[in-house]
Amino acid sequence: MADSSVPPTVAPYIAYQNPAKAIDWLVNTFGFTSLAVFDDGAGNVYHAELRVGDHGLIMINPANDGLRLGEPLALGAASAGTFVRVETDTEVDALHERAVAGGAEILLAPESKPHDSYEFTCRDPQGHVWTFATYRTALG
């Protein structure tokens, strides 16, 4: 098993129109852990890091014209999604229930896939796409 003290090699860098609101939603809905939140002193978040499970990391930043990082609702589409692997079907179902309760738009309901995964996909309130799955194909 990987050492959770070693930072992941790859971490999504996700732009949100309202990073503070996104952080609250992700922590409360998906159970992510806030590791660091940096603001400008006036409450405007310019960078945050959230732990996903034991080994995952995502970075949250404001939508940024300089880097051409836009927020999906403003753009009218998401250009990528974030995939989170969990251990059990029960975890997928529990996260699905939390997503529904948190106001996520369910894009694909929980179901078993032919590639040995049980998963669902949703869109968060600011338009980002998330898939939670037991994906086991590459692990077996």
Buried (B, 14 or more C-beta within 10 A) or exposed (E): EEEEEEEBEEBBEBBBBBBBEBBEBBBEBBBBEBEEBEEEEEEEBEBBBBBBBEBBBBBBBBBEEEEEBBBBBEEEEBEEBBBBBBEEBEBBBBBBEBBBEBEBEEEEEBEEEEEBBBBBBBBBBBBBBBBBBBBEEEEE
